[in-house]
Amino acid sequence: MGTNRDFESVDFYNIDEILTDEQKLIRNSVRDFVSREISPNIEEWFENNHFPIEIVKKMGNSGIFGPTVNEKYGGGGLDYISYGLIMQELERGDSGMRSTASVQSSLVMYPIEAYGSEEQKKKYLPKLASGEILGCFGLTEPDYGSDPGGMVSKLKDEGNYYILNGSKMWISNSPEADIAIVWAKDENKRIKGIIVEKGMEGFSAPKTEGKLSLRSSLTGELVFNNVKIPKENILPNKDGLGAPLGCLDKARYGISWGAIGVAMDCYDSAKKYSLERKQFGKPIASFQLIQKKLAEMLTEITKAQLLCWRLGKLMDSGKAKSSHISLAKRNNVEIALKIARDARQIHGGMGITNDFPMMRHMMNLESVITYEGTHDIHLLILGNEITGISAFS
């Protein structure tokens, strides 16, 4: 047994009946990719804190990057439910692998397509879609996480070019990234988006060491020391804090689906183990408390699936609000973490080994429940929506 076991999907409410044939085909294609390329290797990558750089081109070749980006720029031109299903399957494999794809798609390709010039779209999007280049997204700073508007990174206009100074922290993909979408304040304290390229003088991306979570994905800093930025590298079509937050909405949407993949993987493992493991002369699946755990897991997965399907419909119709996405991200990551913990208990002592995926998923989810809006910040976003009163401004 172990992580490379045959996975059985969870669909208690026959949700497949409301998916299109194309959506199911895309999901199954990514499911096969994960079973072939990620699941057999992920425990070794995680244990060795290794990011397999070759996975980037493999993801690109499989259509995983930029699924909602226009086909003329190399994207998939797909709907948001298809995007969600891709994230679900990737995170079933590993949250770090999904993070790599989330950043590339929602935080790098999306802002270039939505806020960039035609020249920027043609220059960068096809190479990002194919996995020829890897991108990252620089918003969080050492002193500004949940309050990104307080950022101190500065962009100074020098006439023919800009000078960028500052630093960013907790940046997925950064040590290997070829480009970074960076957010900094100009002289008028207006937040601007900038495309920073690897090799620009004064730009470095040191790796973050000592992580006990997301160990199969890269995390680092971005450091800017008088980096000369050509004016054509500024994203021209949107500025202000709403620009990066719009990107984060897309990524958070993907996380809400991804968490379902983790929950499904843990439930599948726990169900199978409980039917095989015997104590007191019978399978532990026959005991009431084990059945209670499994029933509650299945209930929460089913609720999360329906939540995401409806949110996907709202995304496709342009009616999804940030608060809608906050509710799904917060709920689904929370239930995935509880399911991972309960599944670990069902496995007993075996559950703490890397023969099974729960401990890896649990450690990964401790990052997922914090990044792209902490669990409590999303609660307060909902509180603001309900009352009209902001608790943090």
Secondary structure, DSSP 8 states (H G I E B T S, - for coil): --TTS------TT-GGGGS-HHHHHHHHHHHHHIIIIITTTHHHHHHTT---THHHHHHHHTT-S-TTS-GGGT-----HHHHHHHHHHHHHH-HHHHHHHHIIIIIIIHHHHHHS-HHHHHHHHHHHHHTSS-EEEE--BTTBSS-GGG---EEEE-SSEEEEEEEEEEEETGGG-SEEEEEEE-TTS-EEEEEEETT-TTEE--B----SSSTTS-EEEEEEEEEEEEGGGB--S--STHHHHHHHHHHHHHHHHHHHHHHHHHHHHHHHHHHH-EETTEEGGGSHHHHHHHHHHHHHHHHHHHHHHHHHHHHHTT---HHHHHHHHHHHHHHHHHHHHHHHHHTGGGGGSTTSSHHHHHHHHHHHTTSSS-HHHHHHHHHHHHHS--S--
